[in-house]
Amino acid sequence: MKVVVLGASPNPARYSYKAVRLLLRHGHEPIPIGIREGEIDGIKIIKGMPQVNDVHTVTLYLGPARQKQYYDYILSLKPQRVIFNPGTENPELEQMLTARGIETVENCTLVMLHTGIF
């Protein structure tokens, strides 16, 4: 499944970096999008807001204040669900997504993958 990791970082200590690696190991297709150039396990981090088709999940690693500029972009991806990782919870965005029939989940992508509920 295609998963956009919004807020991806080339820093191995960041959770977004770990999420991309774990998504790969679990057979998913991560699309890392971030503000810094770099790569994660050979996958180039994409800057900006690229059009991505057939997105199943968007997993957020941006705080609510930084999410605002991505509202229209996230909606344009038409994901089936959006995961709000700890610290990214945003009732305003969740309401917008729910109104469009997009599932919202407040959970940790890493935990979801490790426990098999992803």
N, C-alpha and C positions, 0 to 999 in steps of 0.2 A: 504494500500500500504506500502511496505517496504522502509524505509528511513534511510540511513546511515548518522549519525550526526558525521562528522569528526572534531575532536577537542573538543569533549564533556568534560565537566568539572563537578566535584561533588560540585562546589561552586554555591549555589543558586542565587548569584548575577550575574552570567555569562549568556550571551544570549544563549549559547549552552544548558545550563541546562534548561532554560525557553522553548527553542524550543522542547526539548525532552518531557517535560510535556504537552505542547500545542499539539504536534503531537499525543500523547496518547489520550488527550481529544477529538481530532477530529477523532478518530478511526483509526489512522495509526499505523504502527508497527515500532517504532524507534529502531535503532541499534546504541547505543552510543559507539563511539570509541575514546579513549583519551590516554593521557600519564600518567594519575594518576588513581590509583584504587579508587573505590567508587561506589555509585549507585545514581540513579535518580528515585524517585518514585518506588523503588523496582527493577528497571532494573539495572543490573550490567554493569558498564563501562568496555568495553573490551580493553585491551592493545594490541598493535601490529597491525598486518594487517591480520585479520582473513578472510578466504574465506566465503563470504556471497552470497547466490544464490537469484535470482529473485529480485534484487534491482531495484526499480523504480527510486529513486532519491538519490543523494548524496548532502547534504547541508554542505557547508564548513564554519568552524569557525577557520581556520588557516590562518595566513598571507601568502603572496606569498613566502617568503623565507622558510617557514616551509613546504610549499606544495610540493616542489621539490622532497623530499624523498618519497612522496606518488603518484607521477605521474603514475607509472606503476600499482600500486595498484588500484587507481581509475579507470584506463582503464580496469583492469582485472575484475572489478565488472560489467562491461557492463551496466551501468545505462541508463535509457532513458533520464535523464537530470541531470545537476549539477547546483546547486544554489550557486552563489557567493554572500555571505552576505556582507554588507558594511565593507570595509577594507580588503576584501579577493580577490578583483578583480585581475585577472592575465591573461593578453593577451596571454602569451605563452601557458598556460594550456588550455585556451579557444580555441585557434587555434588547439591544439592537439585533443580536444574533438570534435570540429566541423568537423574536417577532418575524424573522425570516425562515423559521423552521430549522435552524442550525442548533445542534445539540451543544450545550456548554457543560464542561466538567471542571470542577475545582479539585485538582489532584496533582501529584508529582509524576511526570512522565517516566522518570527512572524507576520509581516504585511500581508503577503500573506495568512496565515491561518486566521487571524482576518477578512480579507476582502473577503474571499471565493474564491480567485484566485489561491490557492495552487494546 
